[in-house]
Amino acid sequence: MNKIEIFENGRATGYNQFVKTWIPGYHYFLNLLPKLLSETEYKDLLIAGCGTGNEIELFIQAPGHWKITGVDPSPEMISQAREKLQTCDNVTLIGGVVADLDSEKKYGAATLLLVLHFLDDNGDKLSLLKDIAERLVPGARFVMLDITGDKHQVSQNLKVLKLLLPDGLDEEQINSRLNRIENDLFPVSEERVSELCAAAGFEPPLRFFQSSIYMGWLTKKK
């Protein structure tokens, strides 16, 4: 089984504030998702690593009637999402990983936001991408957002990120977080992202978004 990063306790309860603080343009990026996937004919959407349901809320409000399946390994994140989305009859939330889903069930589109950089490039990244591809119809659009770059690129973009952080943050906490990103996570280069997508059964990904260390990609299932 893949090494899974599970958000619990304070990391789960503070997640929404965390991404707002640490990902410049996060909500701008989220607002792009329904537009990027608007041409999807089969509106059955898989959201891998759905967290507290931020993406799901946008698709509920978007034109067209989406049927949405969100999966996340964190019980606390799924609990928050269930509380937020309890009145939505077109949403299914599953505690677990994509590999737990029925491989016979196919989706018309998928998203994977802020997940891959937690997985080592020892087969775990590729395994997750293959699990997603296996559950998509041919031609399904797939959107990713991840920390991307080789060590030099990430190091340089972390300096940019520090300049873009909100005022008033504790300097020690900032440096601790930047150090964790640089040394404890597993980002890969843009070239490697393309290689992984190809190996998993996707077309070459198009980078359509970047904010410091974070890059957004759009591709399709072959």
MOHU-V848363 format. One record per residue. D_CENTER is the distance of its C-alpha to the mean C-alpha in Angstrom with 1 decimal. Layout:
D_CENTER
D_CENTER
This chain:
19.1
16.1
16.0
13.6
12.6
13.7
13.8
17.3
20.2
19.8
16.3
15.3
17.9
17.1
13.3
13.6
16.3
14.6
11.6
14.4
16.6
14.6
12.5
15.2
14.5
11.4
13.1
14.5
11.2
10.4
13.9
13.6
11.5
14.5
16.7
14.8
14.9
18.3
20.3
18.9
22.1
20.9
18.8
17.4
13.6
11.3
8.1
6.9
6.2
7.6
9.1
12.0
11.5
10.9
9.5
12.2
14.8
14.5
14.9
17.8
19.5
19.0
21.9
22.3
21.9
18.5
18.5
15.1
14.1
11.5
11.3
10.7
13.1
14.1
17.3
17.3
13.9
14.9
18.3
17.2
15.3
18.5
20.7
19.0
18.9
22.1
24.0
21.7
23.2
20.7
17.8
17.6
15.8
15.9
15.9
15.1
13.0
12.7
16.0
17.7
17.4
20.5
20.3
22.9
20.7
19.2
16.6
17.0
13.4
9.8
6.2
3.3
0.9
3.8
5.0
7.5
9.5
10.7
12.2
15.5
16.4
19.2
18.1
15.2
12.5
14.7
15.3
11.8
11.7
15.2
14.5
12.2
14.8
17.6
16.6
16.4
19.6
20.8
19.7
16.5
14.1
10.5
8.1
5.6
5.2
6.7
10.1
12.4
16.2
19.2
20.8
23.0
20.4
18.1
21.3
22.5
19.4
19.3
22.8
21.5
18.8
21.7
23.7
21.1
20.7
22.6
26.2
27.5
25.0
26.7
27.2
27.2
23.8
22.4
23.9
22.7
19.1
19.6
21.3
18.6
16.0
18.8
20.2
18.1
14.6
14.3
13.2
14.9
16.7
16.0
18.7
17.1
13.8
16.3
18.3
15.6
14.6
18.4
19.1
16.6
18.3
16.4
18.2
17.9
14.7
15.6
14.3
14.8
13.4
14.0
14.6
16.3
14.1
10.8
10.7
9.3
10.4
12.0
13.8
15.8
16.9
20.4
